[in-house]
Amino acid sequence: MSKLMNTYTQFPIEIDHGHDFHLVDTKGKTYVDLTSGIGVCNLGYSNKAIFEAVTAQLNKIWHTSNLYPNSIVTKVAEELAPDGYQAFFCNSGAEANEAAIKLAHKATKKETIVAFDNGFHGRTTGTLAVTGYPHIHSGFDPLMPAVKMATYNDPAALDEIDENTAAVILEAIQGEGGVNVGDREWLQSIQAKCQDTGTLLIVDEVQAGMGRTGYKFAFEQFDLVPDIITVAKGLANGLPVGAMVAKDEVAANFKPGDHGTTFGGNLIVMSAADQVLQQLTPEFLQSVREKGAYLMKTLHEYLFDLPGIKSISGEGLMVGIHLDDSTPVNDVITALQDEGFLTLSARGNTLRLLPPLIIDESSLQAAVNAIASAVDQVEEMEG
Ligand SMILES: Cc1ncc(COP(=O)(O)O)c(C=O)c1O
Protein backbone atom coordinates (compact mmCIF):
# COMPACT_ATOMS: atom_id res chain seq x y z
CA MET A 1 0.00 0.00 0.00
CA SER A 2 1.27 3.47 -0.92
CA LYS A 3 2.45 5.76 1.86
CA LEU A 4 0.90 8.65 -0.08
CA MET A 5 -2.56 9.68 1.12
CA ASN A 6 -5.27 8.91 -1.35
CA THR A 7 -6.62 12.42 -1.98
CA TYR A 8 -6.39 12.70 -5.78
CA THR A 9 -7.89 10.73 -8.65
CA GLN A 10 -4.97 10.38 -11.04
CA PHE A 11 -4.35 9.47 -14.67
CA PRO A 12 -1.55 6.93 -15.27
CA ILE A 13 0.85 9.43 -16.85
CA GLU A 14 4.02 10.56 -15.09
CA ILE A 15 5.36 13.83 -16.44
CA ASP A 16 9.14 13.89 -16.65
CA HIS A 17 9.85 17.30 -18.11
CA GLY A 18 8.44 20.12 -20.18
CA HIS A 19 9.42 22.67 -22.78
CA ASP A 20 7.48 25.67 -24.10
CA PHE A 21 3.87 24.40 -23.97
CA HIS A 22 4.75 20.70 -24.28
CA LEU A 23 5.07 18.03 -21.61
CA VAL A 24 7.02 14.79 -21.96
CA ASP A 25 6.20 11.71 -19.89
CA THR A 26 8.61 9.16 -18.45
CA LYS A 27 7.98 6.90 -21.48
CA GLY A 28 9.13 9.67 -23.81
CA LYS A 29 5.67 10.56 -25.17
CA THR A 30 5.17 14.28 -25.89
CA TYR A 31 1.86 16.04 -25.19
CA VAL A 32 0.51 19.44 -26.13
CA ASP A 33 -0.42 20.83 -22.73
CA LEU A 34 -3.86 22.42 -22.45
CA THR A 35 -3.79 22.45 -18.62
CA SER A 36 -0.84 24.63 -17.47
CA GLY A 37 -0.76 22.52 -14.27
CA ILE A 38 -4.35 23.72 -13.65
CA GLY A 39 -3.86 27.31 -14.70
CA VAL A 40 -0.42 27.77 -13.12
CA CYS A 41 2.40 27.54 -15.68
CA ASN A 42 0.87 30.25 -17.85
CA LEU A 43 4.22 31.27 -19.33
CA GLY A 44 5.10 27.67 -20.15
CA TYR A 45 7.90 25.38 -19.15
CA SER A 46 11.04 27.07 -20.47
CA ASN A 47 10.74 30.75 -19.68
CA LYS A 48 14.36 31.92 -19.71
CA ALA A 49 13.86 35.15 -17.71
CA ILE A 50 12.05 33.34 -14.87
CA PHE A 51 14.63 30.56 -14.87
CA GLU A 52 17.51 33.04 -14.66
CA ALA A 53 15.89 35.15 -11.92
CA VAL A 54 15.12 32.08 -9.79
CA THR A 55 18.62 30.67 -10.33
CA ALA A 56 20.21 33.99 -9.37
CA GLN A 57 18.11 34.13 -6.20
CA LEU A 58 18.92 30.48 -5.38
CA ASN A 59 22.57 31.43 -5.53
CA LYS A 60 22.05 34.33 -3.10
CA ILE A 61 19.59 33.22 -0.41
CA TRP A 62 16.40 31.12 -0.46
CA HIS A 63 14.52 32.28 2.60
CA THR A 64 14.93 34.77 5.41
CA SER A 65 11.68 35.60 7.22
CA ASN A 66 9.17 38.42 7.49
CA LEU A 67 11.14 39.81 10.43
CA TYR A 68 13.27 41.73 7.91
CA PRO A 69 12.15 43.80 4.92
CA ASN A 70 13.21 42.75 1.45
CA SER A 71 13.19 44.90 -1.68
CA ILE A 72 12.06 42.10 -4.02
CA VAL A 73 8.84 41.60 -1.99
CA THR A 74 8.14 45.34 -2.05
CA LYS A 75 8.78 45.40 -5.81
CA VAL A 76 6.36 42.53 -6.50
CA ALA A 77 3.70 44.27 -4.37
CA GLU A 78 4.17 47.41 -6.50
CA GLU A 79 3.88 45.43 -9.74
CA LEU A 80 0.86 43.42 -8.59
CA ALA A 81 -1.31 45.89 -6.68
CA PRO A 82 -3.21 48.51 -8.69
CA ASP A 83 -2.97 52.17 -7.55
CA GLY A 84 -4.67 52.57 -4.17
CA TYR A 85 -4.25 48.89 -3.18
CA GLN A 86 -1.73 46.98 -1.03
CA ALA A 87 -0.63 43.32 -1.19
CA PHE A 88 -0.17 40.55 1.37
CA PHE A 89 1.71 37.43 0.20
CA CYS A 90 0.97 33.84 1.15
CA ASN A 91 1.34 30.42 -0.44
CA SER A 92 -1.90 29.35 -2.16
CA GLY A 93 -5.28 30.43 -3.43
CA ALA A 94 -7.08 29.10 -0.36
CA GLU A 95 -4.74 31.06 1.91
CA ALA A 96 -5.31 34.23 -0.10
CA ASN A 97 -9.08 33.81 0.31
CA GLU A 98 -8.70 33.02 4.03
CA ALA A 99 -6.77 36.25 4.42
CA ALA A 100 -9.50 38.11 2.50
CA ILE A 101 -12.25 36.71 4.73
CA LYS A 102 -10.31 37.62 7.89
CA LEU A 103 -9.67 41.13 6.62
CA ALA A 104 -13.34 41.57 5.66
CA HIS A 105 -14.45 40.62 9.18
CA LYS A 106 -11.91 42.93 10.79
CA ALA A 107 -12.64 45.86 8.47
CA THR A 108 -16.45 45.71 8.65
CA LYS A 109 -16.97 44.17 12.11
CA LYS A 110 -19.74 42.16 10.45
CA GLU A 111 -20.25 38.42 10.30
CA THR A 112 -21.96 37.13 7.20
CA ILE A 113 -20.23 36.19 3.96
CA VAL A 114 -22.30 35.70 0.80
CA ALA A 115 -20.95 33.20 -1.75
CA PHE A 116 -22.28 31.40 -4.83
CA ASP A 117 -23.13 27.96 -6.08
CA ASN A 118 -20.41 26.57 -8.35
CA GLY A 119 -17.92 29.08 -6.92
CA PHE A 120 -14.63 27.50 -5.83
CA HIS A 121 -12.41 29.22 -3.29
CA GLY A 122 -10.34 26.46 -1.66
CA ARG A 123 -10.47 23.58 0.78
CA THR A 124 -9.61 25.03 4.19
CA THR A 125 -12.48 25.12 6.67
CA GLY A 126 -13.08 28.80 5.85
CA THR A 127 -12.77 28.65 2.07
CA LEU A 128 -14.63 25.35 1.82
CA ALA A 129 -17.57 27.00 3.57
CA VAL A 130 -17.76 29.59 0.76
CA THR A 131 -17.23 27.00 -1.97
CA GLY A 132 -20.55 26.23 -3.61
CA TYR A 133 -20.38 22.46 -4.07
CA PRO A 134 -22.37 20.87 -1.25
CA HIS A 135 -20.93 17.39 -1.95
CA ILE A 136 -17.37 18.40 -1.03
CA HIS A 137 -18.58 19.80 2.32
CA SER A 138 -19.83 16.41 3.33
CA GLY A 139 -18.14 14.97 6.43
CA PHE A 140 -16.24 18.16 7.28
CA ASP A 141 -18.58 19.96 9.66
CA PRO A 142 -18.26 22.31 11.38
CA LEU A 143 -17.10 24.64 8.63
CA MET A 144 -16.90 28.42 9.06
CA PRO A 145 -20.36 29.63 10.13
CA ALA A 146 -22.38 32.62 8.88
CA VAL A 147 -22.14 31.86 5.17
CA LYS A 148 -25.13 32.44 2.89
CA MET A 149 -25.08 30.71 -0.48
CA ALA A 150 -26.81 32.33 -3.46
CA THR A 151 -27.27 31.46 -7.11
CA TYR A 152 -24.61 32.78 -9.51
CA ASN A 153 -25.90 35.15 -12.20
CA ASP A 154 -29.35 35.22 -10.52
CA PRO A 155 -30.80 38.65 -9.60
CA ALA A 156 -32.41 37.04 -6.51
CA ALA A 157 -28.88 36.81 -5.05
CA LEU A 158 -29.09 40.55 -4.29
CA ASP A 159 -31.65 39.79 -1.56
CA GLU A 160 -29.00 37.86 0.38
CA ILE A 161 -26.77 40.94 0.74
CA ASP A 162 -27.76 43.28 3.59
CA GLU A 163 -26.36 45.51 6.35
CA ASN A 164 -25.03 42.43 8.20
CA THR A 165 -22.97 41.20 5.26
CA ALA A 166 -19.21 41.58 5.73
CA ALA A 167 -18.32 40.49 2.20
CA VAL A 168 -19.47 38.93 -1.02
CA ILE A 169 -16.92 36.56 -2.54
CA LEU A 170 -17.15 35.60 -6.20
CA GLU A 171 -15.23 34.73 -9.34
CA ALA A 172 -15.94 36.99 -12.33
CA ILE A 173 -15.54 33.81 -14.38
CA GLN A 174 -16.05 30.60 -12.42
CA GLY A 175 -13.32 28.07 -13.23
CA GLU A 176 -13.71 24.77 -11.38
CA GLY A 177 -17.47 25.27 -11.31
CA GLY A 178 -17.77 24.88 -15.10
CA VAL A 179 -16.21 27.97 -16.78
CA ASN A 180 -19.31 30.07 -16.14
CA VAL A 181 -18.88 33.66 -17.27
CA GLY A 182 -20.43 36.25 -14.97
CA ASP A 183 -23.19 38.35 -16.47
CA ARG A 184 -21.89 41.92 -16.68
CA GLU A 185 -25.12 43.59 -15.48
CA TRP A 186 -25.48 41.09 -12.67
CA LEU A 187 -21.88 41.62 -11.49
CA GLN A 188 -22.44 45.37 -11.60
CA SER A 189 -25.66 45.04 -9.58
CA ILE A 190 -23.86 42.93 -6.94
CA GLN A 191 -21.17 45.61 -6.70
CA ALA A 192 -23.80 48.35 -6.33
CA LYS A 193 -25.62 46.40 -3.59
CA CYS A 194 -22.29 45.91 -1.78
CA GLN A 195 -21.69 49.66 -1.90
CA ASP A 196 -25.21 50.41 -0.59
CA THR A 197 -24.89 48.03 2.35
CA GLY A 198 -21.26 48.67 3.39
CA THR A 199 -20.28 45.17 2.20
CA LEU A 200 -16.84 44.42 0.78
CA LEU A 201 -16.61 42.83 -2.66
CA ILE A 202 -13.93 40.11 -2.80
CA VAL A 203 -13.13 39.02 -6.35
CA ASP A 204 -11.27 35.71 -6.51
CA GLU A 205 -8.86 35.91 -9.46
CA VAL A 206 -6.95 32.77 -8.51
CA GLN A 207 -7.79 31.00 -11.78
CA ALA A 208 -9.02 33.75 -14.11
CA GLY A 209 -6.34 36.33 -13.22
CA MET A 210 -2.72 36.82 -14.25
CA GLY A 211 -3.40 37.10 -17.97
CA ARG A 212 -5.52 33.97 -18.36
CA THR A 213 -8.40 35.82 -20.02
CA GLY A 214 -6.21 38.40 -21.77
CA TYR A 215 -6.34 40.84 -18.84
CA LYS A 216 -4.16 41.08 -15.76
CA PHE A 217 -7.39 40.65 -13.78
CA ALA A 218 -10.47 39.11 -15.40
CA PHE A 219 -12.77 41.53 -13.53
CA GLU A 220 -11.41 44.43 -15.64
CA GLN A 221 -13.69 43.24 -18.48
CA PHE A 222 -16.73 43.81 -16.30
CA ASP A 223 -15.66 47.23 -14.97
CA LEU A 224 -15.61 45.99 -11.39
CA VAL A 225 -13.63 47.76 -8.68
CA PRO A 226 -13.25 45.08 -5.98
CA ASP A 227 -12.42 45.98 -2.41
CA ILE A 228 -10.25 42.87 -2.18
CA ILE A 229 -8.65 40.82 -4.97
CA THR A 230 -7.14 37.37 -4.47
CA VAL A 231 -4.59 35.75 -6.79
CA ALA A 232 -2.36 32.66 -6.74
CA LYS A 233 -1.79 29.95 -9.41
CA GLY A 234 -0.17 31.83 -12.34
CA LEU A 235 1.49 34.53 -10.25
CA ALA A 236 4.81 32.66 -9.95
CA ASN A 237 4.42 30.30 -12.95
CA GLY A 238 4.67 27.12 -10.86
CA LEU A 239 6.21 28.11 -7.55
CA PRO A 240 3.71 28.09 -4.65
CA VAL A 241 2.25 31.54 -4.08
CA GLY A 242 -0.89 33.42 -3.16
CA ALA A 243 -1.66 37.08 -2.62
CA MET A 244 -4.46 39.17 -1.20
CA VAL A 245 -4.64 42.68 -2.57
CA ALA A 246 -6.91 45.19 -0.80
CA LYS A 247 -7.81 48.84 -1.15
CA ASP A 248 -5.58 51.00 1.06
CA GLU A 249 -8.39 51.91 3.48
CA VAL A 250 -9.43 48.24 3.84
CA ALA A 251 -5.82 47.02 4.15
CA ALA A 252 -5.24 49.57 6.94
CA ASN A 253 -7.36 47.38 9.24
CA PHE A 254 -4.58 44.77 9.41
CA LYS A 255 -1.97 45.70 12.01
CA PRO A 256 1.27 43.79 12.75
CA GLY A 257 0.31 40.46 14.31
CA ASP A 258 -3.15 40.30 12.73
CA HIS A 259 -2.10 37.99 9.94
CA GLY A 260 1.04 36.30 8.64
CA THR A 261 2.66 33.14 7.35
CA THR A 262 6.23 31.81 7.50
CA PHE A 263 6.76 31.41 3.77
CA GLY A 264 4.74 34.43 2.60
CA GLY A 265 6.92 36.51 0.25
CA ASN A 266 9.54 33.76 -0.02
CA LEU A 267 12.44 35.16 -2.03
CA ILE A 268 12.66 32.40 -4.65
CA VAL A 269 8.93 32.64 -5.26
CA MET A 270 9.00 36.44 -5.40
CA SER A 271 11.85 36.40 -7.93
CA ALA A 272 9.61 34.29 -10.21
CA ALA A 273 6.55 36.49 -9.57
CA ASP A 274 8.57 39.61 -10.43
CA GLN A 275 9.39 38.14 -13.85
CA VAL A 276 5.80 36.97 -14.46
CA LEU A 277 4.42 40.42 -13.71
CA GLN A 278 7.01 42.10 -15.95
CA GLN A 279 5.96 39.83 -18.80
CA LEU A 280 2.25 40.64 -18.54
CA THR A 281 2.72 43.61 -20.87
CA PRO A 282 -0.19 45.19 -22.80
CA GLU A 283 1.16 43.53 -26.00
CA PHE A 284 1.31 40.10 -24.35
CA LEU A 285 -2.22 40.46 -22.95
CA GLN A 286 -3.43 41.53 -26.40
CA SER A 287 -1.87 38.38 -27.89
CA VAL A 288 -3.77 36.25 -25.35
CA ARG A 289 -7.05 37.94 -26.33
CA GLU A 290 -6.28 37.27 -30.01
CA LYS A 291 -5.45 33.61 -29.39
CA GLY A 292 -8.58 33.29 -27.26
CA ALA A 293 -10.73 34.74 -30.04
CA TYR A 294 -9.09 32.37 -32.54
CA LEU A 295 -9.68 29.37 -30.25
CA MET A 296 -13.32 30.28 -29.66
CA LYS A 297 -13.97 30.81 -33.39
CA THR A 298 -12.26 27.51 -34.31
CA LEU A 299 -14.12 25.59 -31.58
CA HIS A 300 -17.43 26.94 -32.84
CA GLU A 301 -16.56 26.03 -36.43
CA TYR A 302 -15.45 22.47 -35.71
CA LEU A 303 -17.49 21.47 -32.68
CA PHE A 304 -20.74 23.30 -32.55
CA ASP A 305 -22.75 20.90 -34.70
CA LEU A 306 -21.44 17.72 -33.07
CA PRO A 307 -24.12 15.77 -31.18
CA GLY A 308 -21.95 15.49 -28.02
CA ILE A 309 -21.64 19.29 -27.56
CA LYS A 310 -24.15 21.41 -25.61
CA SER A 311 -22.37 24.79 -25.52
CA ILE A 312 -18.97 26.49 -25.32
CA SER A 313 -18.08 29.22 -22.82
CA GLY A 314 -15.13 31.24 -21.61
CA GLU A 315 -12.90 34.23 -22.21
CA GLY A 316 -9.35 34.39 -23.54
CA LEU A 317 -7.55 31.10 -22.94
CA MET A 318 -10.00 29.89 -20.28
CA VAL A 319 -12.54 27.76 -22.12
CA GLY A 320 -15.28 25.30 -21.17
CA ILE A 321 -16.79 22.84 -23.64
CA HIS A 322 -20.04 21.63 -22.14
CA LEU A 323 -20.69 18.05 -23.14
CA ASP A 324 -23.91 16.16 -23.42
CA ASP A 325 -24.52 13.54 -20.72
CA SER A 326 -24.01 10.86 -23.38
CA THR A 327 -20.38 12.00 -23.72
CA PRO A 328 -18.60 11.57 -20.35
CA VAL A 329 -15.84 14.14 -20.02
CA ASN A 330 -13.33 11.71 -18.51
CA ASP A 331 -13.63 9.45 -21.56
CA VAL A 332 -12.95 12.45 -23.80
CA ILE A 333 -9.92 13.41 -21.67
CA THR A 334 -8.54 9.88 -21.93
CA ALA A 335 -9.09 9.74 -25.70
CA LEU A 336 -7.25 13.07 -26.01
CA GLN A 337 -4.37 11.78 -23.91
CA ASP A 338 -3.98 8.90 -26.36
CA GLU A 339 -3.70 11.47 -29.14
CA GLY A 340 -1.11 13.53 -27.24
CA PHE A 341 -3.24 16.33 -25.72
CA LEU A 342 -3.67 16.97 -21.99
CA THR A 343 -6.96 18.60 -20.94
CA LEU A 344 -8.98 19.19 -17.77
CA SER A 345 -12.56 18.74 -16.61
CA ALA A 346 -14.78 21.13 -14.68
CA ARG A 347 -18.17 20.73 -13.06
CA GLY A 348 -21.17 19.74 -15.14
CA ASN A 349 -19.47 17.35 -17.60
CA THR A 350 -17.32 20.21 -18.92
CA LEU A 351 -14.08 19.79 -20.83
CA ARG A 352 -11.87 22.66 -19.67
CA LEU A 353 -8.93 24.13 -21.57
CA LEU A 354 -6.32 26.25 -19.78
CA PRO A 355 -3.34 26.12 -22.16
CA PRO A 356 -0.12 27.98 -21.41
CA LEU A 357 -0.68 31.52 -22.71
CA ILE A 358 2.36 31.13 -25.01
CA ILE A 359 0.70 28.39 -27.08
CA ASP A 360 0.58 29.04 -30.85
CA GLU A 361 -2.41 29.07 -33.19
CA SER A 362 -1.40 25.98 -35.14
CA SER A 363 -1.31 23.94 -31.90
CA LEU A 364 -4.71 25.36 -30.92
CA GLN A 365 -6.04 24.28 -34.32
CA ALA A 366 -4.55 20.79 -33.86
CA ALA A 367 -6.14 20.61 -30.40
CA VAL A 368 -9.56 21.56 -31.75
CA ASN A 369 -9.30 18.84 -34.44
CA ALA A 370 -8.34 16.29 -31.77
CA ILE A 371 -11.18 17.40 -29.47
CA ALA A 372 -13.71 17.10 -32.32
CA SER A 373 -12.63 13.54 -33.11
CA ALA A 374 -12.43 12.53 -29.41
CA VAL A 375 -15.96 13.84 -28.77
CA ASP A 376 -17.21 12.03 -31.90
CA GLN A 377 -15.50 8.80 -30.87
CA VAL A 378 -16.84 8.86 -27.28
CA GLU A 379 -20.33 9.94 -28.35
CA GLU A 380 -20.50 7.06 -30.87
CA MET A 381 -19.32 4.53 -28.28
CA GLU A 382 -21.70 5.72 -25.57
CA GLY A 383 -24.59 6.98 -27.69
C1 LIG B 1 -10.94 30.37 -8.25
C2 LIG B 1 -10.12 29.58 -7.28
N1 LIG B 1 -9.97 30.02 -6.04
C3 LIG B 1 -9.23 29.35 -5.13
C4 LIG B 1 -8.61 28.16 -5.46
C5 LIG B 1 -7.81 27.43 -4.43
O1 LIG B 1 -6.46 27.59 -4.74
P1 LIG B 1 -5.35 26.63 -4.07
O2 LIG B 1 -5.58 25.26 -4.66
O3 LIG B 1 -4.05 27.23 -4.49
O4 LIG B 1 -5.56 26.66 -2.62
C6 LIG B 1 -8.75 27.65 -6.75
C7 LIG B 1 -8.14 26.38 -7.12
O5 LIG B 1 -8.45 25.77 -8.11
C8 LIG B 1 -9.52 28.38 -7.69
O6 LIG B 1 -9.70 27.94 -8.94
The ligand as a Gaussian input file, in Angstrom:
#p B3LYP/6-31G(d) Opt

LIG

0 1
 C      -10.940000      30.371000      -8.245000
 C      -10.117000      29.578000      -7.277000
 N       -9.966000      30.023000      -6.037000
 C       -9.226000      29.350000      -5.134000
 C       -8.614000      28.159000      -5.461000
 C       -7.813000      27.433000      -4.429000
 O       -6.457000      27.590000      -4.736000
 P       -5.349000      26.626000      -4.075000
 O       -5.582000      25.263000      -4.657000
 O       -4.047000      27.234000      -4.493000
 O       -5.564000      26.661000      -2.623000
 C       -8.749000      27.655000      -6.751000
 C       -8.138000      26.376000      -7.118000
 O       -8.450000      25.773000      -8.106000
 C       -9.519000      28.378000      -7.689000
 O       -9.695000      27.941000      -8.940000

